[in-house]
Amino acid sequence: MNEGDEGFLRPRFEILGEDSLVPDDNLVRPAPDRFTHELVRAEPYFYRPGEAPAGHLPAGAPVVLLTEDDGAGRCRVVDGRGLSVEVASDSLRRLPEP
């Protein structure tokens, strides 16, 4: 930590690289407010097939199913923040109709 002018300790800042940004193609605006499925377990998500996981969605996260299983056990969903990602198809449970 850095000591500030008035006796406060301030954290060191760090400039994040371009790889820390969510690609524009993976954002849906406005974000959905109605959902079709939820995650039954915490699940890594991917921006594109074949890439390393970009993060994790928590168990119970509500999502909208955009594309069905691609034959490789993956599907595309959008969460409540508007994040459009791929997750394992078997991690989803359909929500009851309203």
NUFITI-87383 format. One record per atom (N, C-alpha, C, O, CB): residue in three letters; x, y, z. Coordinates in steps of 0.1 Angstrom, whole numbers, padded with zeros to 4 digits, always signed. Glycine has a CB too. Layout:
N
alaXYZ;...
This chain:
98
met+0008-0012+0000;met+0000+0000+0000;met+0009+0012+0000;met+0020+0012+0005;met-0009+0000+0012;asn+0003+0023-0006;asn+0010+0036-0006;asn+0005+0045+0005;asn-0007+0045+0007;asn+0009+0042-0020;glu+0014+0052+0011;glu+0009+0062+0021;glu+0004+0074+0014;glu+0012+0080+0006;glu+0019+0065+0032;gly-0008+0079+0017;gly-0013+0091+0011;gly-0008+0103+0018;gly-0001+0103+0028;gly-0028+0091+0010;asp-0012+0115+0013;asp-0008+0128+0018;asp-0014+0130+0032;asp-0008+0137+0040;asp-0013+0139+0009;glu-0025+0124+0035;glu-0032+0127+0048;glu-0031+0115+0058;glu-0040+0114+0066;glu-0046+0131+0046;gly-0022+0107+0056;gly-0020+0096+0066;gly-0029+0083+0062;gly-0030+0074+0070;gly-0024+0100+0079;phe-0035+0084+0050;phe-0043+0072+0045;phe-0034+0063+0038;phe-0025+0067+0031;phe-0055+0077+0037;leu-0037+0050+0039;leu-0030+0040+0031;leu-0039+0038+0019;leu-0051+0035+0020;leu-0028+0027+0039;arg-0033+0039+0007;arg-0040+0037-0005;arg-0034+0025-0013;arg-0022+0023-0013;arg-0039+0050-0015;pro-0043+0017-0018;pro-0038+0005-0026;pro-0030+0009-0038;pro-0033+0020-0044;pro-0049-0005-0030;arg-0020+0001-0042;arg-0013+0004-0055;arg-0023+0001-0066;arg-0031-0008-0065;arg+0000-0005-0056;phe-0023+0009-0076;phe-0031+0007-0088;phe-0024-0001-0098;phe-0012-0002-0099;phe-0036+0021-0094;glu-0033-0008-0106;glu-0027-0016-0117;glu-0036-0014-0129;glu-0048-0015-0128;glu-0027-0031-0112;ile-0030-0012-0140;ile-0037-0010-0153;ile-0038-0024-0159;ile-0028-0031-0162;ile-0029-0001-0163;leu-0051-0028-0161;leu-0054-0041-0167;leu-0052-0041-0182;leu-0053-0031-0189;leu-0068-0046-0163;gly-0048-0053-0187;gly-0045-0054-0202;gly-0058-0056-0209;gly-0069-0057-0204;gly-0036-0066-0204;glu-0057-0055-0222;glu-0069-0057-0231;glu-0076-0070-0229;glu-0088-0071-0231;glu-0064-0056-0246;asp-0069-0080-0225;asp-0075-0093-0223;asp-0084-0094-0211;asp-0091-0104-0209;asp-0064-0104-0221;ser-0084-0083-0203;ser-0094-0083-0192;ser-0107-0077-0195;ser-0116-0078-0187;ser-0087-0074-0180;leu-0109-0072-0208;leu-0122-0067-0212;leu-0131-0078-0218;leu-0126-0087-0224;leu-0119-0056-0222;val-0144-0076-0216;val-0153-0086-0222;val-0154-0081-0237;val-0157-0070-0240;val-0167-0085-0215;pro-0152-0091-0246;pro-0154-0087-0260;pro-0168-0082-0263;pro-0178-0087-0258;pro-0151-0099-0269;asp-0169-0072-0272;asp-0182-0066-0275;asp-0192-0077-0280;asp-0204-0076-0278;asp-0181-0055-0286;asp-0187-0087-0288;asp-0196-0097-0293;asp-0202-0106-0282;asp-0211-0113-0284;asp-0188-0106-0302;asn-0197-0105-0270;asn-0202-0113-0259;asn-0210-0105-0249;asn-0213-0109-0238;asn-0190-0119-0251;leu-0215-0093-0253;leu-0224-0085-0245;leu-0237-0083-0252;leu-0238-0080-0264;leu-0218-0071-0242;val-0248-0085-0245;val-0262-0083-0250;val-0267-0071-0242;val-0268-0072-0230;val-0271-0096-0248;arg-0272-0061-0249;arg-0278-0050-0243;arg-0292-0047-0250;arg-0292-0047-0262;arg-0269-0037-0244;pro-0302-0045-0242;pro-0302-0046-0228;pro-0302-0060-0223;pro-0305-0070-0230;pro-0315-0039-0222;ala-0297-0062-0211;ala-0296-0075-0205;ala-0310-0081-0203;ala-0319-0073-0200;ala-0287-0075-0192;pro-0311-0094-0203;pro-0325-0100-0201;pro-0329-0098-0187;pro-0322-0097-0178;pro-0325-0114-0205;asp-0343-0097-0186;asp-0349-0097-0172;asp-0358-0108-0170;asp-0364-0109-0159;asp-0356-0084-0170;arg-0359-0117-0180;arg-0367-0130-0178;arg-0358-0141-0183;arg-0350-0139-0192;arg-0380-0130-0187;phe-0359-0152-0176;phe-0349-0163-0178;phe-0356-0176-0181;phe-0367-0179-0176;phe-0339-0164-0166;thr-0349-0185-0188;thr-0355-0198-0192;thr-0349-0209-0184;thr-0355-0220-0182;thr-0353-0200-0207;his-0336-0207-0179;his-0329-0218-0172;his-0321-0212-0161;his-0320-0200-0159;his-0320-0225-0182;glu-0316-0222-0153;glu-0306-0218-0142;glu-0295-0228-0142;glu-0297-0240-0146;glu-0313-0217-0128;leu-0284-0224-0137;leu-0273-0234-0136;leu-0274-0242-0123;leu-0277-0237-0112;leu-0259-0226-0135;val-0273-0255-0125;val-0274-0265-0113;val-0261-0266-0105;val-0261-0271-0094;val-0278-0278-0118;arg-0250-0261-0111;arg-0237-0261-0104;arg-0229-0249-0109;arg-0232-0244-0120;arg-0230-0275-0106;ala-0219-0245-0101;ala-0210-0235-0106;ala-0203-0241-0119;ala-0200-0252-0120;ala-0199-0232-0095;glu-0201-0232-0129;glu-0197-0237-0142;glu-0188-0227-0148;glu-0190-0215-0148;glu-0209-0239-0151;pro-0176-0231-0154;pro-0168-0222-0161;pro-0175-0218-0174;pro-0183-0226-0180;pro-0154-0229-0165;tyr-0172-0206-0179;tyr-0178-0202-0191;tyr-0167-0198-0201;tyr-0156-0194-0197;tyr-0188-0190-0189;phe-0171-0198-0214;phe-0161-0196-0225;phe-0167-0185-0234;phe-0179-0185-0237;phe-0158-0209-0232;tyr-0159-0176-0239;tyr-0163-0166-0248;tyr-0165-0173-0262;tyr-0175-0170-0269;tyr-0154-0154-0249;arg-0155-0181-0266;arg-0156-0188-0279;arg-0151-0202-0277;arg-0144-0206-0268;arg-0147-0181-0289;pro-0156-0211-0286;pro-0152-0225-0285;pro-0136-0227-0286;pro-0130-0220-0294;pro-0158-0234-0296;gly-0131-0236-0278;gly-0116-0238-0279;gly-0108-0229-0271;gly-0096-0231-0270;gly-0112-0238-0293;glu-0113-0218-0266;glu-0105-0209-0258;glu-0105-0214-0243;glu-0113-0222-0239;glu-0111-0195-0258;ala-0096-0208-0235;ala-0096-0211-0221;ala-0108-0205-0214;ala-0113-0195-0219;ala-0082-0206-0215;pro-0112-0210-0203;pro-0123-0204-0196;pro-0121-0190-0193;pro-0109-0186-0189;pro-0126-0212-0183;ala-0131-0181-0194;ala-0130-0167-0192;ala-0134-0163-0178;ala-0132-0152-0173;ala-0138-0159-0202;gly-0141-0173-0171;gly-0146-0170-0157;gly-0155-0182-0153;gly-0155-0192-0159;gly-0153-0157-0156;his-0163-0179-0143;his-0172-0189-0138;his-0186-0183-0135;his-0186-0171-0130;his-0167-0196-0125;leu-0197-0190-0137;leu-0210-0186-0133;leu-0213-0194-0121;leu-0210-0206-0120;leu-0221-0187-0145;pro-0220-0188-0111;pro-0223-0195-0099;pro-0235-0205-0100;pro-0243-0202-0109;pro-0225-0186-0087;ala-0236-0215-0092;ala-0247-0223-0092;ala-0259-0215-0089;ala-0259-0205-0080;ala-0246-0235-0081;gly-0271-0217-0095;gly-0283-0210-0093;gly-0284-0198-0102;gly-0294-0191-0102;gly-0284-0206-0079;ala-0274-0194-0110;ala-0274-0182-0118;ala-0285-0184-0129;ala-0285-0194-0136;ala-0260-0180-0125;pro-0294-0174-0130;pro-0305-0175-0140;pro-0299-0171-0154;pro-0291-0161-0154;pro-0317-0166-0137;val-0303-0178-0164;val-0298-0175-0178;val-0309-0177-0188;val-0319-0183-0185;val-0285-0184-0181;val-0307-0171-0200;val-0315-0174-0211;val-0308-0183-0221;val-0296-0180-0224;val-0320-0160-0218;leu-0314-0194-0225;leu-0307-0203-0234;leu-0309-0197-0248;leu-0320-0195-0253;leu-0314-0217-0233;leu-0297-0195-0255;leu-0298-0189-0268;leu-0296-0200-0279;leu-0304-0200-0289;leu-0287-0179-0270;thr-0287-0209-0277;thr-0285-0220-0286;thr-0284-0233-0279;thr-0279-0234-0268;thr-0272-0218-0295;glu-0290-0244-0285;glu-0290-0257-0279;glu-0276-0263-0280;glu-0267-0258-0285;glu-0301-0266-0286;asp-0275-0275-0274;asp-0263-0283-0274;asp-0257-0283-0288;asp-0264-0286-0298;asp-0266-0298-0269;asp-0244-0280-0289;asp-0237-0280-0302;asp-0232-0293-0307;asp-0224-0294-0317;asp-0226-0270-0302;gly-0235-0304-0300;gly-0230-0317-0303;gly-0217-0320-0295;gly-0213-0332-0294;gly-0226-0318-0318;ala-0211-0310-0289;ala-0199-0312-0281;ala-0203-0310-0266;ala-0194-0308-0257;ala-0188-0302-0285;gly-0216-0309-0263;gly-0220-0308-0249;gly-0220-0294-0244;gly-0220-0291-0232;gly-0212-0316-0240;arg-0220-0284-0253;arg-0220-0270-0250;arg-0232-0263-0256;arg-0238-0267-0266;arg-0207-0263-0255;cys-0236-0252-0249;cys-0246-0243-0254;cys-0243-0229-0251;cys-0234-0226-0242;cys-0260-0247-0248;arg-0250-0219-0257;arg-0248-0205-0255;arg-0259-0199-0246;arg-0271-0202-0249;arg-0246-0197-0268;val-0256-0192-0236;val-0265-0186-0227;val-0262-0171-0225;val-0251-0167-0228;val-0266-0193-0214;val-0272-0163-0220;val-0269-0150-0216;val-0274-0148-0201;val-0285-0153-0198;val-0277-0139-0225;asp-0265-0142-0193;asp-0269-0141-0179;asp-0275-0127-0176;asp-0277-0119-0186;asp-0257-0142-0170;gly-0279-0124-0164;gly-0286-0112-0161;gly-0277-0099-0162;gly-0283-0088-0162;gly-0290-0112-0147;arg-0264-0100-0165;arg-0256-0089-0168;arg-0255-0086-0183;arg-0249-0077-0187;arg-0242-0091-0162;gly-0260-0096-0191;gly-0259-0095-0205;gly-0247-0101-0211;gly-0243-0099-0222;gly-0259-0080-0209;leu-0241-0110-0203;leu-0229-0117-0207;leu-0233-0130-0215;leu-0239-0139-0210;leu-0220-0121-0195;ser-0229-0130-0228;ser-0232-0141-0237;ser-0220-0150-0238;ser-0210-0147-0243;ser-0236-0136-0251;val-0222-0163-0232;val-0211-0172-0231;val-0215-0186-0234;val-0227-0189-0235;val-0205-0171-0217;glu-0206-0195-0235;glu-0208-0210-0237;glu-0206-0216-0223;glu-0197-0213-0216;glu-0199-0216-0248;val-0215-0226-0220;val-0214-0234-0208;val-0217-0248-0212;val-0222-0251-0223;val-0223-0229-0197;ala-0214-0258-0203;ala-0218-0272-0205;ala-0233-0273-0205;ala-0240-0268-0196;ala-0212-0281-0194;ser-0239-0280-0215;ser-0253-0281-0216;ser-0259-0288-0204;ser-0271-0285-0200;ser-0256-0289-0229;asp-0252-0298-0198;asp-0258-0306-0187;asp-0258-0298-0174;asp-0261-0303-0164;asp-0251-0319-0186;ser-0253-0285-0174;ser-0253-0277-0162;ser-0266-0269-0161;ser-0267-0261-0151;ser-0241-0268-0162;leu-0275-0270-0171;leu-0287-0262-0171;leu-0299-0270-0166;leu-0301-0282-0169;leu-0289-0257-0184;arg-0308-0263-0159;arg-0321-0268-0156;arg-0332-0258-0160;arg-0330-0246-0158;arg-0323-0271-0140;arg-0342-0263-0167;arg-0352-0254-0172;arg-0360-0249-0160;arg-0364-0256-0151;arg-0362-0262-0182;leu-0363-0236-0161;leu-0372-0229-0151;leu-0386-0232-0154;leu-0390-0233-0166;leu-0368-0214-0149;pro-0395-0232-0144;pro-0409-0234-0147;pro-0414-0221-0155;pro-0410-0210-0153;pro-0417-0236-0134;glu-0424-0224-0163;glu-0431-0213-0171;glu-0438-0203-0161;glu-0444-0208-0151;glu-0441-0218-0181;pro-0437-0190-0163;pro-0443-0181-0154;pro-0458-0181-0154;pro-0465-0174-0147;pro-0439-0167-0156;
